[in-house]
Amino acid sequence: MKINKLIIHNIASLEDATVDFTKDPLNNTDLFLITGVTGAGKTTILDAICLALYNTTPRISKGGGKQGVNKDDLTGKDPRNIMRSNTGYAFVKLYFMGNDKKEYMAEWSVQRGKNMVVTQKLSNVVWSVTDLAANTTIKGEVKDGYAEVQQAIYSVVGLDFNQFCRTTMLAQGEFTEFLKSDEKAKADILEKISGTDIYKK
């Protein structure tokens, strides 16, 4: 998998942001640093990538299951918590190349009611993945279930959420989680991301 472009709207502290990994200076380096003052949105960039691909983030997945963590009466594990305060619509679009070398766009969005009024109740998350060459989209909402979208993402990325967080996107202070994984879990992950699982087969 290779990330090409990330578009963020009303996610946590970021009102609007676009990160294009195909343009200078990001396309000319294999390693770069995200830096900024506390609250600038460094972790939000990583959260947005996870939302688009997995409909959750490391900090949300560790939240509590109790209702009423905010004015919308959501649980701590509800991904809609990441929507920027006092806004009517939020989305993330992630353009990437899958393991099959095809171009995809994963999109995650949520809005308040039909009219996006701040006082309205939050609607269900809409999550989709689009094969850009074939122009085909697999879409899901809470009422229909996300299983088809999850399976499509897994097939083109090759990693589930936990594997992705232990290898590709290590959240702050969680590098030790990968190091403490048992030998088999580490081997499975490293084989998948390096493509050496073909030798095991």
Disulfide bonds with the S-S distance in Angstrom:
none
